[in-house]
Amino acid sequence: METDRLRHPSKWKFAIILSSFNNFINQLMRQAA
């Protein structure tokens, strides 16, 4: 149970970083185009 609790926060952080990274790339693509 404890290991699962530790895994979830890292997954959340990874998902948030991925989404923010995708938004950043989308903005760069718009500026380039």
KENUSE-791033 format. One record per residue (C-alpha): x, z negated, y negated. Coordinates in nm, 3 decimals, decimal comma. Each point is the difference from the previous one (the first is absolute). Layout:
! KENUSE-791033
x  z  y
X  Z  Y .
...
! end
This chain:
! KENUSE-791033
x  z  y
0,000  0,000  0,000 .
0,276  -0,094  -0,245 .
0,192  0,324  0,063 .
-0,316  0,203  -0,078 .
-0,042  -0,188  -0,329 .
0,358  0,083  -0,095 .
-0,046  0,369  0,086 .
-0,312  0,057  -0,208 .
0,149  -0,080  -0,346 .
0,291  0,237  0,062 .
-0,245  0,276  0,099 .
-0,199  -0,062  -0,318 .
0,314  0,017  -0,214 .
0,111  0,319  0,177 .
-0,342  0,161  -0,053 .
-0,003  -0,097  -0,370 .
0,352  0,139  -0,049 .
-0,096  0,324  0,179 .
-0,312  0,048  -0,212 .
0,186  -0,068  -0,325 .
0,280  0,236  0,110 .
-0,256  0,275  0,074 .
-0,158  -0,049  -0,343 .
0,343  0,025  -0,163 .
0,075  0,329  0,182 .
-0,342  0,140  -0,094 .
0,071  -0,072  -0,368 .
0,340  0,171  0,025 .
-0,157  0,307  0,163 .
-0,260  0,022  -0,279 .
0,269  -0,021  -0,269 .
0,214  0,263  0,176 .
-0,301  0,235  0,032 .
! end
